Amino acid sequence: MRVAFHADGICTRILHCAPGWEDLFPGEVGVESDTANIGDLWDGAAFTSPPAPPAPEDLPRTAEELLARAAACRTLAEGAGVEMGGSLFASDLECQTRVAATLDYLARAGKAGARWKSWGGYVDLTVAQIEALGLLVGAHVEACFAAEEAVGAAIVAGSVTTFAQVDAAFAAEMGE
């Protein structure tokens, strides 16, 4: 027979025993069980599996950790790209700098446009299109910072306390 030994309401070991096992383990408490597992909880009548531990993203965190997570969400969203004219373009900090530098260069060089890399390949963009891309990227970045600020306010208010809540709140602020 299979015997589940328990202490303080927790199954500590399982042994296959012959009848009379009680005499071999004086002072120990065991119950015949075909289903108990080590770590199961004993309520005096039956063994049950313990509740699953929360996922790391569901654990309560400090405000500092949560604010750092919100900043990381913003950074990821900021670099997720923007769509213009059927093409997807980078929107990270490097792209933001590149747009400004290219517009300055084109104005100084008297050029009408430049070859630009989208995520789908290279395209020719006019100065007006690069300006439009810069405005689009700027608006996207502004929305990302606004979302981080709103999530940060929820963290400070105590209504967001886990990484999963930060992620969900940030996605909601971004309209995702």
MARBA-3410 file (N, C-alpha, C, O; in Angstrom, 1 decimal):
176
0.8,-1.2,0.0,0.0,0.0,0.0,0.9,1.2,0.0,2.0,1.2,0.4 ~ 0.3,2.3,-0.5,1.0,3.6,-0.6,0.6,4.4,0.6,-0.6,4.7,0.8 ~ 1.6,4.9,1.4,1.3,5.7,2.6,1.9,7.1,2.4,3.1,7.2,2.1 ~ 1.1,8.1,2.6,1.6,9.5,2.6,1.7,10.0,4.0,0.8,10.0,4.8 ~ 3.0,10.3,4.4,3.3,10.8,5.7,3.1,12.3,5.7,3.5,13.0,4.7
2.6,12.9,6.8,2.4,14.3,6.8,2.8,14.9,8.2,2.6,14.2,9.2 ~ 3.2,16.1,8.1,3.5,16.8,9.3,3.0,18.3,9.1,3.3,18.9,8.1 ~ 2.4,18.8,10.1,1.9,20.2,10.0,1.0,20.4,8.8,1.1,21.5,8.2 ~ 0.3,19.4,8.4,-0.7,19.5,7.3,0.0,19.4,5.9,-0.7,19.7,4.9 ~ 1.2,19.0,5.8,1.9,18.9,4.5,2.5,17.5,4.4,3.1,17.0,5.3
2.2,16.9,3.2,2.8,15.6,2.9,4.3,15.7,2.8,4.8,16.5,1.9 ~ 5.0,15.0,3.6,6.5,15.1,3.6,7.2,14.0,2.9,8.3,14.1,2.4 ~ 6.5,12.8,2.8,7.2,11.7,2.1,6.1,10.6,1.8,5.0,10.6,2.4 ~ 6.4,9.8,0.8,5.5,8.7,0.4,6.3,7.4,0.4,7.4,7.4,-0.2 ~ 5.8,6.4,1.0,6.4,5.1,1.0,5.4,4.0,0.7,4.2,4.1,0.9
6.0,3.0,0.0,5.2,1.8,-0.2,5.4,0.9,1.0,6.5,0.5,1.2 ~ 4.4,0.6,1.7,4.5,-0.1,3.0,3.6,-1.4,3.0,2.6,-1.5,2.2 ~ 4.0,-2.3,3.8,3.2,-3.5,4.1,2.3,-3.2,5.2,2.5,-2.3,6.0 ~ 1.2,-4.0,5.4,0.3,-3.9,6.5,1.1,-3.9,7.8,2.1,-4.6,7.9 ~ 0.7,-3.1,8.8,1.5,-3.0,10.0,2.5,-1.9,10.0,3.4,-1.9,10.9
2.6,-1.1,9.0,3.6,-0.1,8.8,3.6,0.8,10.0,4.7,1.4,10.4 ~ 2.5,1.0,10.7,2.4,1.9,11.8,3.4,1.5,12.9,3.9,2.4,13.6 ~ 3.7,0.2,13.1,4.6,-0.2,14.1,6.0,0.1,13.7,6.9,0.3,14.6 ~ 6.3,0.3,12.4,7.7,0.6,12.0,8.0,2.1,12.1,9.1,2.5,12.1 ~ 6.9,2.9,12.1,7.1,4.4,12.2,6.3,5.0,13.4,5.4,5.7,13.2
6.7,4.6,14.6,6.0,5.1,15.7,6.1,6.7,15.8,7.2,7.2,15.6 ~ 5.0,7.3,16.2,5.0,8.7,16.3,4.9,9.5,15.0,4.7,10.7,15.0 ~ 4.9,8.8,13.9,4.7,9.5,12.6,3.2,9.3,12.2,2.6,8.3,12.5 ~ 2.7,10.3,11.5,1.3,10.3,11.0,1.3,10.0,9.5,1.9,10.7,8.7 ~ 0.7,8.9,9.1,0.6,8.6,7.7,-0.9,8.2,7.4,-1.6,7.8,8.2
-1.2,8.3,6.1,-2.5,8.0,5.6,-2.3,7.2,4.3,-1.5,7.6,3.5 ~ -3.1,6.1,4.2,-3.1,5.4,2.9,-3.6,6.3,1.8,-4.7,6.9,2.0 ~ -2.9,6.5,0.7,-3.4,7.4,-0.4,-2.7,6.9,-1.7,-1.5,6.8,-1.8 ~ -3.5,6.8,-2.7,-3.0,6.5,-4.0,-2.7,7.7,-4.8,-2.2,7.6,-5.9 ~ -3.1,8.9,-4.3,-3.0,10.1,-5.1,-2.1,11.2,-4.5,-1.8,12.1,-5.2
-1.8,11.1,-3.2,-1.1,12.2,-2.6,0.3,12.3,-3.2,0.9,11.3,-3.6 ~ 0.8,13.5,-3.2,2.2,13.8,-3.6,2.9,14.6,-2.5,2.3,15.3,-1.7 ~ 4.2,14.5,-2.5,5.0,15.3,-1.6,4.6,16.8,-1.8,4.7,17.3,-2.9 ~ 4.4,17.5,-0.7,4.0,18.9,-0.8,2.5,19.1,-0.8,2.1,20.3,-0.6 ~ 1.7,18.1,-1.0,0.3,18.2,-0.9,-0.2,18.6,0.5,0.5,18.3,1.5
-1.3,19.2,0.6,-1.9,19.7,1.8,-2.9,18.7,2.4,-3.7,18.2,1.6 ~ -2.8,18.4,3.7,-3.7,17.5,4.3,-4.6,18.3,5.2,-4.2,19.1,6.1 ~ -6.0,18.1,5.0,-6.9,18.9,5.8,-7.6,18.0,6.8,-8.6,18.5,7.4 ~ -7.1,16.8,7.0,-7.7,15.9,8.0,-8.6,14.9,7.4,-9.0,13.9,8.0 ~ -9.0,15.1,6.1,-9.8,14.2,5.4,-9.2,13.8,4.0,-9.5,12.7,3.5
-8.5,14.7,3.4,-8.0,14.5,2.0,-6.8,15.3,1.8,-6.6,16.4,2.4 ~ -6.0,14.9,0.8,-4.8,15.6,0.3,-5.3,16.5,-0.9,-6.0,16.0,-1.7 ~ -4.8,17.7,-0.9,-5.0,18.5,-2.1,-3.7,19.2,-2.5,-2.8,19.4,-1.7 ~ -3.6,19.5,-3.8,-2.4,20.1,-4.3,-2.4,21.6,-3.7,-3.4,22.2,-3.6 ~ -1.2,22.0,-3.4,-1.1,23.4,-2.9,-1.4,24.4,-4.1,-1.2,24.0,-5.2
-1.8,25.6,-3.8,-2.0,26.5,-4.8,-0.7,26.8,-5.6,0.4,26.9,-4.9 ~ -0.8,27.1,-6.8,0.4,27.4,-7.6,0.9,28.7,-7.1,0.2,29.7,-6.8 ~ 2.3,28.9,-7.0,2.8,30.2,-6.6,2.5,31.2,-7.7,2.4,30.8,-8.9 ~ 2.4,32.4,-7.4,2.1,33.5,-8.4,3.3,33.6,-9.3,4.5,33.4,-9.0 ~ 3.0,33.9,-10.6,4.0,34.1,-11.6,4.8,35.3,-11.2,4.3,36.2,-10.5
6.1,35.4,-11.5,6.9,36.5,-11.1,6.3,37.9,-11.5,6.5,38.9,-10.7 ~ 5.7,38.0,-12.6,5.1,39.3,-13.0,3.9,39.6,-12.2,3.4,40.8,-12.2 ~ 3.3,38.7,-11.4,2.2,39.0,-10.6,2.5,39.2,-9.1,1.6,39.5,-8.3 ~ 3.8,39.2,-8.8,4.2,39.5,-7.4,4.2,41.0,-7.1,4.5,41.8,-8.0 ~ 3.7,41.4,-5.9,3.8,42.8,-5.6,5.3,43.3,-5.7,6.2,42.6,-5.3
5.5,44.5,-6.1,6.8,45.1,-6.3,6.8,46.4,-5.6,5.8,47.0,-5.2 ~ 8.1,46.9,-5.4,8.2,48.3,-4.8,7.9,49.3,-5.9,7.9,49.0,-7.1 ~ 7.6,50.5,-5.5,7.3,51.6,-6.4,8.4,51.8,-7.3,8.3,52.1,-8.5 ~ 9.6,51.7,-6.8,10.8,51.9,-7.6,10.9,50.9,-8.7,11.2,51.2,-9.9 ~ 10.7,49.6,-8.4,10.7,48.6,-9.4,9.6,48.8,-10.5,9.8,48.6,-11.7
8.4,49.2,-10.0,7.3,49.4,-10.9,7.6,50.6,-11.9,7.3,50.5,-13.0 ~ 8.1,51.6,-11.3,8.4,52.8,-12.2,9.5,52.5,-13.2,9.5,53.0,-14.3 ~ 10.5,51.6,-12.8,11.5,51.2,-13.8,10.9,50.4,-14.8,11.2,50.5,-16.0 ~ 9.9,49.5,-14.5,9.2,48.7,-15.5,8.4,49.6,-16.4,8.4,49.3,-17.6 ~ 7.7,50.6,-15.9,7.0,51.5,-16.8,7.9,52.2,-17.7,7.6,52.4,-18.9
9.1,52.6,-17.3,10.1,53.2,-18.1,10.6,52.3,-19.2,10.8,52.7,-20.4 ~ 10.7,51.0,-18.8,11.1,50.0,-19.8,10.0,49.8,-20.9,10.3,49.6,-22.1 ~ 8.8,49.8,-20.4,7.7,49.7,-21.4,7.7,50.9,-22.4,7.5,50.7,-23.6 ~ 8.0,52.1,-21.8,8.0,53.2,-22.7,9.1,53.1,-23.7,8.9,53.4,-24.9 ~ 10.3,52.7,-23.3,11.4,52.5,-24.2,11.1,51.5,-25.3,11.4,51.8,-26.4
10.5,50.4,-24.9,10.1,49.4,-25.9,9.1,50.0,-26.9,9.2,49.8,-28.1 ~ 8.1,50.6,-26.4,7.0,51.2,-27.2,7.6,52.3,-28.1,7.2,52.4,-29.3 ~ 8.5,53.1,-27.5,9.1,54.2,-28.3,9.8,53.7,-29.5,9.7,54.3,-30.6 ~ 10.5,52.5,-29.4,11.2,52.0,-30.5,10.4,51.0,-31.4,11.0,50.4,-32.3 ~ 9.1,50.9,-31.2,8.3,49.9,-31.9,8.1,50.3,-33.4,7.6,49.5,-34.1
8.3,51.5,-33.7,8.2,51.9,-35.1,6.9,52.7,-35.3,5.9,52.6,-34.5 ~ 6.8,53.4,-36.5,5.6,54.1,-36.9,5.4,53.8,-38.4,6.3,53.4,-39.1 ~ 4.1,53.8,-38.8,3.8,53.6,-40.2,3.5,54.9,-40.9,2.8,55.7,-40.4 ~ 4.1,55.0,-42.1,3.8,56.2,-42.9,3.8,55.7,-44.4,4.8,55.2,-44.9 ~ 2.8,56.0,-45.0,2.7,55.7,-46.5,2.8,54.3,-46.8,3.4,53.9,-47.9
2.4,53.4,-45.9,2.5,52.0,-46.2,3.8,51.3,-45.8,4.0,50.1,-46.0 ~ 4.7,52.1,-45.3,6.0,51.6,-44.9,6.2,51.8,-43.3,5.6,52.7,-42.8 ~ 6.9,50.9,-42.7,7.1,51.0,-41.3,8.5,51.5,-41.1,9.5,51.0,-41.6 ~ 8.6,52.5,-40.3,9.9,53.2,-40.0,10.3,53.1,-38.5,9.4,53.0,-37.7 ~ 11.6,53.0,-38.3,12.1,53.0,-36.9,11.6,54.3,-36.2,11.4,55.3,-36.8
11.5,54.2,-34.9,11.1,55.4,-34.1,11.9,55.5,-32.8,11.5,56.3,-31.9 ~ 13.0,54.8,-32.7,13.8,54.8,-31.5,14.6,56.1,-31.4,14.5,57.0,-32.3 ~ 15.4,56.3,-30.4,16.2,57.5,-30.2,17.1,57.7,-31.3,17.3,58.9,-31.8 ~ 17.7,56.7,-31.9,18.6,56.8,-33.0,17.9,57.4,-34.2,18.4,58.3,-34.9 ~ 16.7,56.9,-34.5,15.9,57.4,-35.6,15.5,58.9,-35.4,15.6,59.7,-36.3
15.2,59.2,-34.1,14.8,60.6,-33.8,15.9,61.6,-34.1,15.8,62.6,-34.7 ~ 17.1,61.2,-33.8,18.3,62.0,-34.0,18.6,62.0,-35.5,19.0,63.1,-36.0 ~ 18.5,60.9,-36.2,18.7,60.8,-37.6,17.8,61.7,-38.4,18.3,62.3,-39.4 ~ 16.5,61.8,-38.1,15.6,62.6,-38.8,16.1,64.1,-38.7,16.1,64.8,-39.7 ~ 16.4,64.5,-37.5,16.8,65.9,-37.3,18.1,66.2,-38.0,18.2,67.2,-38.7
19.0,65.3,-37.9,20.3,65.5,-38.6,20.2,65.5,-40.1,20.8,66.3,-40.8 ~ 19.3,64.6,-40.6,19.1,64.6,-42.1,18.4,65.8,-42.6,18.8,66.4,-43.6 ~ 17.4,66.3,-41.8,16.8,67.6,-42.3,17.8,68.7,-42.3,17.7,69.6,-43.2 ~ 18.6,68.8,-41.3,19.6,69.8,-41.2,20.6,69.7,-42.4,20.9,70.7,-43.1 ~ 21.0,68.5,-42.7,21.9,68.3,-43.8,21.3,68.7,-45.1,21.9,69.4,-45.9
20.0,68.2,-45.3,19.4,68.5,-46.6,19.2,70.0,-46.8,19.3,70.5,-47.9 ~ 18.9,70.7,-45.7,18.7,72.2,-45.8,20.0,72.8,-46.2,20.1,73.7,-47.0 ~ 21.1,72.4,-45.5,22.4,73.0,-45.8,23.0,72.7,-47.1,23.6,73.5,-47.8 ~ 22.6,71.4,-47.6,23.2,71.0,-48.9,22.2,71.4,-50.0,22.6,71.2,-51.2 ~ 21.1,71.9,-49.7,20.1,72.3,-50.8,19.6,71.1,-51.5,19.2,71.2,-52.7
19.4,70.0,-50.9,18.9,68.8,-51.5,17.4,68.7,-51.3,16.9,69.2,-50.3 ~ 16.7,68.0,-52.2,15.3,67.9,-52.2,14.8,66.6,-51.4,13.6,66.5,-51.1 ~ 15.7,65.7,-51.1,15.3,64.5,-50.4,16.5,63.6,-50.2,17.6,64.0,-50.4 ~ 16.2,62.4,-49.7,17.3,61.4,-49.3,16.7,60.0,-49.4,15.5,59.8,-49.3 ~ 17.6,59.1,-49.6,17.3,57.7,-49.5,17.2,57.3,-48.0,18.1,57.7,-47.2
16.2,56.6,-47.7,15.9,56.3,-46.3,15.6,54.8,-46.1,15.0,54.2,-47.1 ~ 15.9,54.2,-45.0,15.7,52.8,-44.8,14.4,52.6,-44.0,14.4,53.1,-42.8 ~ 13.4,52.0,-44.5,12.3,51.5,-43.7,12.5,50.1,-43.3,13.5,49.5,-43.8 ~ 11.6,49.5,-42.5,11.8,48.1,-42.1,11.6,47.2,-43.3,11.9,46.0,-43.2 ~ 11.0,47.7,-44.3,10.7,46.8,-45.5,11.7,47.0,-46.6,11.7,46.4,-47.6
12.7,47.9,-46.4,13.7,48.2,-47.5,13.9,49.7,-47.6,13.4,50.5,-46.8 ~ 14.7,50.0,-48.6,15.0,51.4,-48.8,14.0,52.1,-49.7,13.4,51.6,-50.6 ~ 13.7,53.4,-49.3,12.8,54.3,-50.0,13.4,55.6,-50.2,14.2,56.1,-49.5 ~ 12.9,56.3,-51.3,13.3,57.7,-51.5,12.2,58.6,-50.8,11.0,58.5,-51.0 ~ 12.7,59.5,-49.9,11.8,60.4,-49.3,12.2,61.9,-49.6,13.4,62.2,-49.6
11.2,62.7,-49.8,11.4,64.1,-50.0,11.6,64.8,-48.6,11.4,64.2,-47.6 ~ 12.1,66.0,-48.7,12.2,66.8,-47.4,10.9,66.8,-46.7,10.9,66.6,-45.5 ~ 9.8,67.0,-47.4,8.5,67.1,-46.8,8.1,65.8,-46.1,7.5,65.8,-45.0 ~ 8.5,64.7,-46.8,8.2,63.4,-46.2,9.0,63.1,-45.0,8.5,62.5,-44.0 ~ 10.3,63.5,-45.0,11.1,63.3,-43.8,10.6,64.2,-42.7,10.7,63.8,-41.5
10.2,65.4,-43.0,9.6,66.3,-41.9,8.3,65.6,-41.4,8.1,65.6,-40.2 ~ 7.5,65.0,-42.3,6.3,64.3,-41.8,6.7,63.1,-40.9,6.0,62.9,-39.9 ~ 7.7,62.4,-41.3,8.2,61.3,-40.5,8.6,61.8,-39.1,8.3,61.1,-38.1 ~ 9.3,62.9,-39.1,9.8,63.4,-37.9,8.6,63.8,-37.0,8.7,63.6,-35.8 ~ 7.6,64.4,-37.5,6.4,64.8,-36.8,5.7,63.5,-36.3,5.2,63.5,-35.1
5.6,62.5,-37.1,4.9,61.3,-36.7,5.7,60.6,-35.6,5.1,60.2,-34.6 ~ 7.0,60.5,-35.7,7.8,59.9,-34.7,7.7,60.7,-33.4,7.6,60.2,-32.3 ~ 7.8,62.1,-33.5,7.7,62.9,-32.4,6.3,62.7,-31.6,6.3,62.7,-30.4 ~ 5.2,62.6,-32.4,3.9,62.4,-31.7,3.9,61.0,-31.1,3.3,60.9,-30.0 ~ 4.5,60.1,-31.7,4.5,58.7,-31.1,5.3,58.7,-29.8,4.9,58.1,-28.8
6.5,59.4,-29.8,7.3,59.5,-28.6,6.6,60.2,-27.5,6.6,59.8,-26.3 ~ 5.9,61.3,-27.9,5.1,62.0,-26.9,4.0,61.2,-26.3,3.8,61.2,-25.0 ~ 3.4,60.4,-27.1,2.3,59.4,-26.5,3.0,58.4,-25.6,2.4,58.0,-24.6 ~ 4.2,57.9,-25.9,4.8,57.0,-25.1,5.2,57.6,-23.7,5.0,56.9,-22.7 ~ 5.7,58.8,-23.7,6.0,59.5,-22.4,4.7,59.7,-21.6,4.7,59.6,-20.4
3.6,60.1,-22.3,2.4,60.4,-21.7,1.8,59.1,-21.0,1.3,59.1,-19.9 ~ 2.0,58.0,-21.7,1.6,56.7,-21.1,2.4,56.3,-19.9,1.9,55.9,-18.9 ~ 3.7,56.5,-20.0,4.6,56.3,-18.8,4.2,57.2,-17.7,4.1,56.7,-16.5 ~ 3.9,58.4,-17.9,3.5,59.3,-16.8,2.2,58.9,-16.2,2.1,58.9,-15.0 ~ 1.2,58.4,-17.0,-0.1,58.0,-16.5,0.1,56.7,-15.6,-0.5,56.6,-14.6
0.9,55.8,-16.1,1.1,54.6,-15.4,1.9,54.9,-14.1,1.6,54.3,-13.0 ~ 2.8,55.8,-14.2,3.6,56.2,-13.0,2.7,56.8,-11.9,2.8,56.6,-10.7 ~ 1.7,57.6,-12.3,0.7,58.2,-11.4,-0.1,57.1,-10.7,-0.4,57.1,-9.5 ~ -0.5,56.0,-11.5,-1.2,54.9,-10.9,-0.4,54.1,-10.0,-0.9,53.6,-8.9 ~ 0.9,54.0,-10.2,1.8,53.3,-9.3,1.9,54.1,-8.0,1.8,53.5,-6.9
2.1,55.4,-8.1,2.2,56.2,-6.9,0.9,56.2,-6.1,0.9,56.3,-4.9 ~ -0.2,56.2,-6.8,-1.5,56.1,-6.1,-1.8,54.7,-5.5,-2.7,54.6,-4.7 ~ -1.0,53.7,-5.9,-1.1,52.4,-5.3,-2.1,51.5,-6.0,-2.4,50.4,-5.5 ~ -2.6,51.9,-7.2,-3.6,51.1,-7.9,-2.9,50.1,-8.8,-3.5,49.2,-9.4 ~ -1.6,50.3,-9.1,-0.8,49.4,-9.9,0.3,48.9,-9.0,1.2,49.7,-8.5
0.4,47.6,-8.7,1.3,47.0,-7.8,2.2,45.9,-8.3,3.0,45.3,-7.6 ~ 1.9,45.4,-9.5,2.7,44.3,-10.1,3.2,44.6,-11.5,2.7,45.6,-12.1 ~ 4.1,43.9,-12.0,4.6,44.1,-13.3,3.5,43.8,-14.3,3.4,44.5,-15.3 ~ 2.7,42.8,-14.1,1.6,42.5,-15.0,0.7,43.7,-15.1,0.2,44.0,-16.2 ~ 0.4,44.3,-14.0,-0.5,45.5,-14.0,0.2,46.7,-14.8,-0.5,47.4,-15.5
1.5,46.8,-14.6,2.2,47.9,-15.3,2.0,47.6,-16.8,1.7,48.5,-17.6 ~ 2.3,46.4,-17.2,2.2,46.1,-18.7,0.8,46.3,-19.2,0.7,46.9,-20.3 ~ -0.2,45.9,-18.5,-1.6,46.1,-18.9,-2.0,47.6,-19.0,-2.6,48.0,-19.9 ~ -1.6,48.3,-17.9,-1.9,49.7,-17.9,-1.2,50.5,-19.0,-1.8,51.4,-19.6 ~ 0.0,50.1,-19.3,0.8,50.8,-20.3,0.1,50.5,-21.7,0.0,51.4,-22.5
-0.2,49.3,-21.9,-0.8,48.9,-23.2,-2.2,49.6,-23.3,-2.5,50.1,-24.4 ~ -2.9,49.7,-22.3,-4.2,50.5,-22.3,-4.0,51.9,-22.6,-4.7,52.5,-23.4 ~ -3.0,52.5,-22.0,-2.7,53.9,-22.3,-2.3,54.2,-23.7,-2.5,55.2,-24.3 ~ -1.6,53.2,-24.3,-1.2,53.3,-25.7,-2.3,52.9,-26.7,-2.1,52.9,-27.9 ~ -3.4,52.5,-26.1,-4.5,52.1,-27.0,-4.4,50.7,-27.6,-4.9,50.4,-28.7
-3.6,49.8,-27.0,-3.4,48.5,-27.5,-4.3,47.5,-26.9,-4.3,46.3,-27.2
END
